[in-house]
Amino acid sequence: MGYCNVELEGEFEKIKSGTEVIQRFEEKWKNIIKLFEGNFFVKNELGDYYLFCLPSDNLTINSRNFPTLDNGKPNIDRALAKFFSNIKKSQGDCDFGFGTPSFSDKFYIDLYNLCKAEYSWSVLSADCGDDGYYTGSFTLIDNGIYEIFDFIEYDE
């Protein structure tokens, strides 16, 4: 079975919506939000909200950290893999994936409206067991995710 290990860096732009709007979103999508083990919206010491991680932090998605059969239990790796699987636009070398279905388009539409703009994550590396790795970005767009990647071959 293949695997995918992705290291992401968070967006430096905070979410523009206020606490009340975020709370309404959390209530509407609580069945999805709970899958992120309390790490969907992350708040810094100034009270600003970000998605998944603060700008100074990185996060990793490792497909080996969840079973292929979705048991519906909270699992941050599976939840992130599902989140970044709703690909609507691709550019470059995008020959990898997490092998899991994504959340509904309506979820992404509501999240995009909450963010009031596109929201991006830099992908420092995506290792999927090939002869190299991918680098690029994921961007939240109005109905899903836009991915842009380049494949970097390992030196002999």
C-alpha positions, -999 to +999 in steps of 0.1 A: +000+000+000+013+035-008+016+063+016+019+101+015+037+122+041+031+159+036+047+188+056+027+221+054+033+256+066+003+277+075-010+309+060+004+342+074-030+359+068-055+355+096-091+347+090-110+379+084-144+368+100-151+375+137-157+351+165-195+349+161-193+340+124-167+313+133-189+299+160-219+297+136-197+278+111-185+255+139-220+247+149-232+241+114-203+218+105-197+203+140-196+167+126-167+176+104-150+200+129-148+173+156-127+151+132-099+176+135-094+168+173-098+205+183-074+218+157-096+232+129-096+269+140-064+278+159-063+311+179-031+330+187-024+350+218-039+381+201-072+363+195-067+360+157-079+328+141-061+306+115-069+273+099-051+242+113-019+259+125-004+293+134+019+310+109+050+301+128+041+264+129+042+235+105+020+205+104+023+171+090-002+148+073+009+112+074-014+087+056+002+059+077-014+074+108-050+064+099-066+031+087-078+030+051-112+022+064-128+054+078-142+045+112-157+080+116-136+086+147-116+119+151-082+116+136-063+148+126-043+131+099-073+116+082-093+149+086-065+169+069-061+143+042-099+145+035-097+183+036-070+185+010-086+159-013-113+181-027-092+192-057-110+214-082-080+229-100-045+216-106-013+230-120+021+214-125+031+180-112+001+169-092+005+131-094-002+123-058-031+122-034-042+108-001-066+081-013-095+093+007-128+110-003-132+147+006-158+167+024-188+181+006-184+211-017-209+230+005-184+228+034-157+245+012-181+271+000-190+281+035-154+280+047-143+302+017-171+327+026-159+327+062-123+333+053-135+361+029-107+353+005-085+324-007-064+308+020-031+290+013-007+265+027+028+261+015+038+225+011+074+222+020+076+185+009+052+157-001+069+123+000+049+096-015+075+070-019+087+081-054+122+089-066+118+124-053+093+147-036+067+173-044+068+209-034+041+236-039+009+247-023-028+241-016-052+270-017-088+271-005-109+284-034-146+291-036-156+254-039-126+233-030-089+232-033-065+245-059-031+226-060+001+237-076+031+214-074+065+206-089+082+172-086+119+174-075+139+142-082+164+130-057+200+133-067+217+100-075 
